[in-house]
Amino acid sequence: MTVDGGRVTRAERQAQTRERLVEVARELFLDEGYAATSLDKVALAAGFSKGAVYSNFAGKEELCLAVLDSIHEEQIEGVLGAFTTDTDLAGRIDAFAAWAQTGLGHPRWTALEVEFAAVARHSPFVATELVKRHRDLVAATAQLIGQVTREAGLELRVPAHEAATVLLSLGIGLGALRSLDSAIDVTIFADAMRALAPGFTAGAQ
């Protein structure tokens, strides 16, 4: 909220600064890579002092995590949009396949994630944060799988988190391959989901 006269509050200003820093850092990290992008460069490009960066982030690792979070949020929104389409399960898988054509295996995103993951070898903080985010993603995917199968009148034969782990592994692996070879048709992921569905589910009793 703003205070009297429509003035922006300190908290709002800081939120705007943080959002701007993430936006600029995202473009620099994606264009130039994690190692080649300094906090000085981010601050200069965003129009702030380096102190403004440290007022919002403990360092470059934390800033990159925020950038990756913004990318993952977009991807999750795309998957949710596909699987909450008002249609049957087959139609939702088709909607996912359509989204995956542009939303899965973006070369710049994948390159940044791979480069940053290498930092985890020397940074316990990064390693812990990446594991935490992976587990959150599995949990969110498991919840979505449970919702979709219930709405389709199906019953899971395996724990939802196991199904989520399998599908995420397929998706991440295919995305990594596609980032190297754009000719790979990601609709094979949807085909794999259709093939796996009978093994994961049964008609609800």
C-alpha positions as CSV (number, residue, x, y, z in Angstrom):
1,M,0.0,0.0,0.0
2,T,1.0,3.6,-0.4
3,V,0.8,6.3,2.2
4,D,-1.0,9.7,2.0
5,G,-0.8,11.5,-1.3
6,G,0.0,8.3,-3.2
7,R,3.7,8.3,-2.2
8,V,5.5,5.0,-2.5
9,T,6.4,3.5,0.8
10,R,10.0,2.4,1.7
11,A,8.9,-1.2,1.5
12,E,7.4,-0.7,-2.0
13,R,10.5,1.1,-3.2
14,Q,12.7,-1.8,-2.0
15,A,10.4,-4.3,-3.7
16,Q,10.6,-2.4,-6.9
17,T,14.4,-2.2,-6.6
18,R,14.6,-5.9,-6.0
19,E,12.3,-6.7,-9.0
20,R,14.4,-4.5,-11.2
21,L,17.7,-6.1,-10.1
22,V,16.3,-9.6,-10.8
23,E,15.0,-8.5,-14.2
24,V,18.4,-7.0,-15.2
25,A,20.4,-9.9,-13.7
26,R,18.3,-12.4,-15.5
27,E,19.1,-10.9,-18.9
28,L,22.8,-10.6,-18.1
29,F,23.1,-14.1,-16.7
30,L,21.3,-15.5,-19.7
31,D,23.2,-13.4,-22.2
32,E,26.7,-13.6,-20.7
33,G,26.6,-16.4,-18.2
34,Y,26.9,-16.6,-14.4
35,A,30.7,-16.4,-14.1
36,A,31.0,-13.4,-16.5
37,T,28.3,-11.3,-14.8
38,S,29.5,-9.3,-11.8
39,L,27.4,-7.5,-9.3
40,D,29.0,-4.3,-10.4
41,K,27.7,-4.9,-13.9
42,V,24.2,-5.8,-12.7
43,A,24.1,-2.6,-10.5
44,L,25.3,-0.4,-13.4
45,A,22.8,-1.9,-15.9
46,A,20.0,-1.5,-13.4
47,G,20.8,2.1,-12.6
48,F,21.6,1.4,-8.9
49,S,24.7,1.4,-6.7
50,K,26.3,-1.9,-5.7
51,G,25.1,-1.1,-2.2
52,A,21.5,-1.4,-3.5
53,V,22.3,-4.9,-4.7
54,Y,23.6,-5.9,-1.2
55,S,20.6,-4.3,0.4
56,N,18.5,-6.9,-1.4
57,F,20.7,-9.9,-1.8
58,A,23.6,-11.4,0.3
59,G,25.6,-11.9,-2.9
60,K,25.7,-13.1,-6.5
61,E,24.6,-16.6,-5.5
62,E,21.4,-15.4,-3.8
63,L,20.7,-13.1,-6.8
64,C,21.1,-16.0,-9.2
65,L,18.7,-18.1,-7.1
66,A,16.1,-15.3,-7.4
67,V,16.6,-15.3,-11.2
68,L,16.2,-19.0,-11.4
69,D,13.1,-18.8,-9.2
70,S,11.6,-16.3,-11.7
71,I,12.3,-18.7,-14.6
72,H,10.8,-21.7,-12.8
73,E,7.7,-19.7,-11.8
74,E,7.1,-19.0,-15.5
75,Q,7.5,-22.7,-16.4
76,I,5.3,-23.8,-13.5
77,E,2.6,-21.4,-14.7
78,G,2.8,-22.9,-18.2
79,V,2.4,-26.4,-16.9
80,L,-0.4,-25.5,-14.6
81,G,-2.2,-23.7,-17.4
82,A,-2.0,-26.8,-19.5
83,F,-3.2,-29.2,-16.9
84,T,-6.0,-27.1,-15.6
85,T,-7.6,-26.7,-19.0
86,D,-11.3,-27.5,-19.0
87,T,-11.0,-30.8,-20.9
88,D,-10.3,-34.4,-20.3
89,L,-6.9,-35.9,-19.4
90,A,-6.0,-36.5,-23.1
91,G,-6.9,-32.9,-23.9
92,R,-4.7,-31.7,-21.0
93,I,-1.8,-33.7,-22.2
94,D,-2.3,-32.2,-25.7
95,A,-2.3,-28.7,-24.1
96,F,0.9,-29.6,-22.3
97,A,2.5,-30.8,-25.5
98,A,1.6,-27.5,-27.2
99,W,3.1,-25.5,-24.3
100,A,6.3,-27.7,-24.3
101,Q,7.1,-26.7,-27.9
102,T,8.3,-23.3,-26.6
103,G,8.4,-23.7,-22.8
104,L,10.7,-26.8,-22.5
105,G,14.4,-26.9,-23.1
106,H,15.2,-23.2,-23.7
107,P,18.9,-23.2,-24.5
108,R,19.8,-20.0,-22.4
109,W,17.9,-21.2,-19.4
110,T,19.4,-24.6,-19.5
111,A,22.9,-23.3,-19.9
112,L,22.5,-21.0,-16.9
113,E,21.1,-23.8,-14.7
114,V,23.9,-26.1,-15.6
115,E,26.6,-23.4,-15.0
116,F,25.1,-22.5,-11.7
117,A,24.6,-26.1,-10.6
118,A,28.4,-26.5,-10.9
119,V,28.7,-23.8,-8.2
120,A,27.1,-26.2,-5.7
121,R,30.3,-28.3,-5.7
122,H,32.0,-25.5,-3.8
123,S,29.1,-23.8,-2.0
124,P,27.1,-25.6,0.6
125,F,24.6,-22.8,0.6
126,V,23.9,-23.2,-3.1
127,A,23.8,-27.0,-2.8
128,T,21.3,-26.8,0.0
129,E,19.1,-24.2,-1.8
130,L,19.0,-26.2,-5.0
131,V,18.0,-29.4,-3.2
132,K,15.3,-27.4,-1.4
133,R,13.9,-26.1,-4.7
134,H,14.0,-29.5,-6.3
135,R,12.0,-31.0,-3.4
136,D,9.5,-28.2,-3.6
137,L,9.1,-28.8,-7.3
138,V,8.5,-32.5,-6.8
139,A,5.9,-31.7,-4.1
140,A,4.1,-29.2,-6.4
141,T,4.2,-31.7,-9.3
142,A,2.9,-34.5,-7.1
143,Q,0.0,-32.3,-5.9
144,L,-0.8,-31.5,-9.5
145,I,-0.7,-35.1,-10.5
146,G,-3.0,-36.0,-7.7
147,Q,-5.5,-33.3,-8.7
148,V,-5.5,-34.2,-12.4
149,T,-5.9,-37.9,-11.8
150,R,-8.8,-37.4,-9.4
151,E,-10.6,-35.1,-11.8
152,A,-10.1,-37.7,-14.5
153,G,-11.7,-40.4,-12.2
154,L,-8.4,-42.3,-11.9
155,E,-6.6,-43.7,-8.9
156,L,-2.8,-43.6,-8.6
157,R,-1.1,-47.0,-8.4
158,V,2.1,-45.5,-7.1
159,P,2.8,-42.6,-4.6
160,A,2.3,-39.3,-6.3
161,H,5.8,-38.1,-5.4
162,E,7.3,-41.1,-7.2
163,A,5.2,-40.4,-10.3
164,A,6.3,-36.7,-10.1
165,T,10.0,-37.7,-9.8
166,V,9.8,-39.9,-12.9
167,L,8.0,-37.2,-15.0
168,L,10.3,-34.5,-13.9
169,S,13.3,-36.6,-14.7
170,L,12.0,-37.2,-18.2
171,G,11.2,-33.5,-18.7
172,I,14.5,-32.2,-17.4
173,G,16.5,-34.7,-19.4
174,L,14.6,-34.0,-22.6
175,G,14.9,-30.3,-21.9
176,A,18.6,-30.6,-21.6
177,L,18.9,-32.6,-24.8
178,R,16.7,-30.1,-26.6
179,S,18.8,-27.2,-25.5
180,L,21.7,-28.8,-27.4
181,D,19.6,-30.0,-30.4
182,S,16.6,-27.8,-31.2
183,A,15.5,-30.4,-33.8
184,I,14.3,-32.7,-31.0
185,D,10.5,-32.8,-31.0
186,V,9.3,-32.4,-27.4
187,T,5.9,-34.0,-28.2
188,I,7.6,-37.3,-27.4
189,F,7.4,-36.2,-23.8
190,A,3.6,-36.1,-24.1
191,D,3.7,-39.5,-25.8
192,A,5.7,-40.8,-22.9
193,M,3.1,-39.5,-20.5
194,R,0.3,-41.2,-22.4
195,A,2.3,-44.5,-22.4
196,L,3.0,-44.2,-18.6
197,A,-0.5,-43.2,-17.6
198,P,-1.9,-46.8,-17.6
199,G,0.9,-48.0,-15.4
200,F,0.6,-45.2,-12.9
201,T,-3.2,-45.2,-12.7
202,A,-6.3,-47.3,-12.5
203,G,-10.0,-46.5,-12.8
204,A,-11.4,-45.1,-9.5
205,Q,-13.5,-47.5,-7.6
